[in-house]
């Protein structure tokens, strides 16, 4: 849901899965990926550092980073 507004072709999200690549498959540019990361930080009250952000390639990567940060925060 967090990435919906950044995907230019909403139909691409219909079959999105954990292995869906954010930039290549969903056509999100790298600047928008940064916006998505910032939005996730705000939504989940976490901080995603540059090293973790660099690991985010797929929807699953993003979920894993958020889950890891939430475990550390609580």
Wavefront OBJ file of the C-alpha trace (Angstrom):
o trace
v 0.000 0.000 0.000
v 2.867 2.385 0.784
v 4.224 2.167 -2.747
v 0.924 2.438 -4.625
v 1.155 6.201 -5.233
v 4.690 5.843 -6.645
v 3.844 3.171 -9.228
v 2.946 4.827 -12.529
v 1.035 1.812 -13.826
v -1.305 0.544 -11.072
v -1.914 -2.668 -13.037
v 1.685 -3.667 -12.252
v 0.720 -4.023 -8.583
v -2.017 -6.567 -9.295
v 0.431 -9.463 -9.435
v 3.016 -8.012 -7.065
v 4.655 -10.531 -4.747
v 7.563 -10.628 -2.309
v 9.999 -11.213 -5.169
v 8.673 -8.322 -7.294
v 11.507 -5.904 -8.018
v 10.511 -2.360 -7.127
v 12.558 -0.506 -9.738
v 12.559 -2.971 -12.641
v 9.137 -4.622 -12.314
v 7.084 -1.758 -10.876
v 8.896 0.961 -12.847
v 9.622 3.052 -9.747
v 12.657 5.302 -10.222
v 15.401 5.420 -7.615
v 14.398 8.873 -6.326
v 10.877 7.580 -5.701
v 12.332 4.543 -3.929
v 13.922 6.964 -1.464
v 10.479 8.562 -0.981
v 9.017 5.115 -0.291
v 11.705 4.426 2.311
v 11.005 7.761 4.022
v 7.280 7.025 3.988
v 7.928 3.601 5.547
v 10.069 5.207 8.254
v 7.217 7.572 9.114
v 4.502 4.918 8.903
v 6.312 2.448 11.169
v 8.234 4.953 13.334
v 11.602 3.416 12.447
v 14.885 4.599 10.957
v 16.266 2.842 7.893
v 19.962 3.578 7.497
v 21.753 3.770 4.161
v 23.146 0.225 4.399
v 19.675 -1.231 4.907
v 18.198 1.014 2.221
v 20.825 -0.242 -0.242
v 19.581 -3.812 0.335
v 16.034 -2.979 -0.777
v 15.493 -4.298 -4.284
v 12.234 -6.229 -3.974
v 9.014 -5.865 -2.029
v 10.239 -8.741 0.143
v 13.494 -6.905 0.879
v 11.503 -3.878 2.027
v 9.267 -6.015 4.245
v 12.301 -7.759 5.754
v 14.073 -4.482 6.552
v 10.939 -3.030 8.168
v 10.353 -6.205 10.195
v 13.994 -6.241 11.329
v 13.798 -2.586 12.413
v 10.511 -3.189 14.251
v 12.047 -6.119 16.173
v 15.005 -3.972 17.212
v 12.742 -1.057 18.207
v 10.579 -3.164 20.521
l 1 2 3 4 5 6 7 8 9 10 11 12 13 14 15 16 17 18 19 20 21 22 23 24 25 26 27 28 29 30 31 32 33 34 35 36 37 38 39 40 41 42 43 44 45 46 47 48 49 50 51 52 53 54 55 56 57 58 59 60 61 62 63 64 65 66 67 68 69 70 71 72 73 74
